[in-house]
Amino acid sequence: MALYSARDRQKIKETIEFLISHGQEITVQIEGQPTSYTSRIIKANYGDVYSRYGNGPQLVIERLAPEEENTLFDSGSLLVAKFVFRNTSCRFRTEYLGPRSDYPDSDLVVSFPESIELPERRRRKRRSTEIPEFMSVILTSKEGSKKERDYALDVVDYSTDGVGILVSEKNSDLIEIVQEGDKLQEITLFGPQAMVKVGGTVRHKSKKQGRQEKECYILGIEFDEALMDFDFRID
């Protein structure tokens, strides 16, 4: 799929927030060097909070893996961050500013990207320019699993590119069955006005915070196709 350079600040912000909310892995390279290191974006500061590197927009990323590689970068190093979006390798350039704090295991701070290379959307006529509301989902565990079955679950949040699903204690076996990177071919989203079937990839599994939700998890899934590419019939 062809790429274009997105320079719109809101589009860049939406993409960064998607990567954060889905806990999606990124790879980081020093520009011009072939070696890649893995990380995740864990926070975005859009300039409203002062940091040790000024009050401009910044990103906080996890320490690199393998751990010993975190000493390779000097302040001012130009980096290339890559991630997978809609089954396409995307990237943005950034500058390493330094550690988040003086602690040895501190996260890393990089500059906010001025642009992101993203896949061009396929142009398709749609009856609606907005995606409908979705409240629940039925998904089938990965093909070939000994415990393959359908799971009826609640939707926590969703966007045109992915969905966050609440997995309660009664369905906790699903968390053991699926792993990050697994492909799910049958995901059916239900709402008051629409139903749609999609495929997707598991991007993260995380415990839901809250005193009453100790045994609940959020399963983050990235769709193979953006919901905006579907022709919804709105009743």
N, C-alpha and C positions, 0 to 999 in steps of 0.2 A: 504494500500500500504506500502511495506517495506521501511525503511529509511536507508540512509547511511550517514556517517559523511564526509562532504565535507571539505577538508583542503586546497584546491588550492586557493591561494589568489585572483586570477582573478574570480573564480566562486563565492567566498564569496562576492567580490565587486559587481558583477553583480546582485546577489540576493539582497544585500542592496540597490542598485540603483533602482531595481524594486519596492521594498517596498516604497522607497521615492517617486518615480515618480507616483505611484498609490495611494499615501496617505493612504496606508493600515494600519489598526489598528493592534497593537500588544498588548499582555498582558505581564505584568511584575510581577514576584514573587521574594521575597527574598528566596534564595536557602534553601530548607528544610522546608519552610512554605507554607501552602495551599492557603492563600489569594492572589488573583490576582488583579492587577490594570491596567487600560487601558492607552495607550499612542500611539504615532506614531514616527517613525524616521523622522526627518526633515532635517538632514544634516549629511554628512560624511566628516571628515577631514582625509586625507590619509597621513598626516605627512609633507605636504609641507608648512603648515602655523602654526606658533608658537601659542600655546594657554597657558592659565594659568596652564595647567596640562602637559606641555611639548610639544614636537613636534612629538610625536608618533601618530599613527592612532587612531582616536576617533570617536564616534558617538554622535550626539546631538539629544535628544528625547524631546518630549513635556512633560510638567508637567503632573504628574499622575492624573487620575480621580479615586475616588473623590479627590478634592483639598486638603483636610486636611491630606491626606496620604503622602504628599511630605516631611513631617518632619520625617518620620519613618526611612529613609535610612541614614546611616552614610558612610562617605568616606571609601572605601575599602569593602563595602558590596558586596557579591557575588549574582548575579541576574540571573534568567532564563527568557529569553524573548521568547514568543511563537507567532506564526502567522500561518495563513492558506495559503497553497500553493498547487495548483492542488487538491483542496478538501481534503488535508491532513494536519494534525497539525504538524508543524515543530518547531524547537527551536534552540536557541544558548545561551551559557553562556557568561556573561560579568561582569565587575566590575564597580560599581558606583564610579565615580571620584569626583563629586561635582556639584554645580550649575554652569551654564555658566557664570554668572556675579554676582555682589553683589546686584542686584535688587531683591526685594522680589518675583516677579513673573517670575524669570529667568527660562529658560529651563534647562534641566539636561544633564550632560556629562557622558558618559560611555565609557569603553574601546572597541576597535574594536575586534570582536570575532575572535578567532583562528580557529574555525570550526563552521559549521552549519549543523544540521541534516535535510536532504532533502529527498524527495521521489525518489526512484530509477526510472529511465526511463524504460518504457516498450520497449523491443527490437522488432523492426519491420523493415522489409526490405523497403527501400524507393528508388525511382528513383533518387532523388536529395538529397544532403546533406545540401542544403541551402534552406531557405524559399524564395518564390518569392516576388516581390514588390507588395504592396497593396496600392491603392490610394483612394478608396471609399468603403462605406459600406451601406447595407440596413439592418435595424434591425426592429423588431416588438416589440411594447411596451408590457409590461408584460401581461401575460394571465389573463383575467378577468377584465382588465381595461375598464372603460366606454369609453375611448378614444383610444382603441386599434386600431393601424394602422401601416402601414409601413412608415419608415423614411429613406430617401436617404441623407447620410451625408458624409463629407470628413474625411479621415484619417489624423491625425496630426502626430502620431508616432505609431510604433508597434514593437513587439518582438515576439518570439516564444510563449510567455506565456500570452500576452495581447495586448490591443490596446487602443490608445487615440483617441477619436472622437470629431470633432469640431461641436458644436451645435450652430447654428446662431440664430438670433432673430426670424426669421420666423418659426423656430422649437422649440421656447422657451418652449412650453407646455410640451415637452418631459422631461425637467428638473424638472417640477412639478410632472410629472407622475411617473418617476422612482426614487427609493430611494436606498441608499447604502445597499447592501446585497440582492437586488432583483435579481432573476434569469431571464435571457433572453434566451429563447430556440431557437430563430431564428435570427442568425447573419450571414449575407452573405458578405464576403470580396471579392472585385473585384480588379484585377490588369491587366496590359497589357497582361500578359501571363497565368493567372490562376484565378480560382474562387474557394472558399471553404466555406462551411456552418459549423458553430460551435455554441455551446452554451456557455454561460458565466455568470459571476456574476458582478454586478455593485460594484466597489470598491471605487470610489470617484467622486465628482462633484466639479468643481472649475472654477472660472471666468478666462477667458483668459486675460492676461495682454497686454496692448497696448492702445494707445489713440483712435485708430480706431476700437477697438474691445470691447467696454464697455459692449455690450449686448451679447457677445459670451461666451460660456462655453466649458470646456473640460470634457468629460465623459470618465472615466477610467474603462475599463472592463477587468477582468481576465478570460481567456478561461478555459473551463472545461477540455480540452485536449490541450496539447502543439502542436503548428503547426508542429513541427519537427516530430510528430507522424503520420502525414498525408502523403499519397502517391500522390504527385503532378505530374500532367502531364504538362511539360513545352513545349510550342509550339515553 
